[in-house]
């Protein structure tokens, strides 16, 4: 067989074998590539799903945490108002300054001298009390005149000094009528009344009732300190002072009344002394 014939035969044989698929070459790699690309795409998609799921779960956890925190905050806010007085009373007990007892009454050292203290934790000796304090009474008269000049219908009648025995009679009558627990909220037991000091006054209106008219009461809160007085029993401070609010009850302090007024605190809070119930 000549060389030309050999070449022709080999060429025909190669074509035949290729057409039958018996020869494997680069074509397989090209066929596999789409599968590999698909696999990478699926893997990428799965990874993206995982990232999406992780992203979704993270905010849910955060929102849940925020929800719990918000609920806690709401509960705290809901309880804050009702617990403020109780918390203040606890602070007073824990951080109280010692009032000094001289055998007749308790005092704390004020900015301008001793300040007499009477509340449910600081009683007076039953024998203490000699009528209205002259300085306090003079200041009270000036306050009354100022209120009248402003057009308020205040009476010249008032409730000032009360002896131990007088207070005992009043308290017993209230307790008999309303029960001791109720009476304790608005009336002092004998020996625990500021009226026994001669430094406290209850104002009355022109009808003889205790002064509760809103504008007159507000004037008293704003200006009583100018005459050396404070409104002793403020609203919202019942657990600290031990009594329900009394817009008509003022207590003579002297010059430091202005400091107390500006602080917005009760006498107990201002001097850091224990208050509250018996």
Secondary structure, 3 states (H helix, E strand, C coil): CCHHHHHHHHHHHHHHHHHCCCCCCCHHHHHHHHHHHHHHHHHHHHHHHHHHHHHHHHHHHHHHHHHHHHHHHHHHHHHHHHHHHHHHHHHHHHCCCCCEECCCCEEEECCCCEEEECECCECCCCCCCCCCCHHHHHHHHHHHHHHHHCCCCEEEEEECCCCHHHHHHHHHHHHHHHCHHHHHHHCCCCCCCHHHHCCEEEEEECCCCECCCHHHHHHHHHHHHHHCEEEEECCCCHHHHCCCCEEEEEEECCCCHHHHHHHCCCHHHHHCCCCCCC
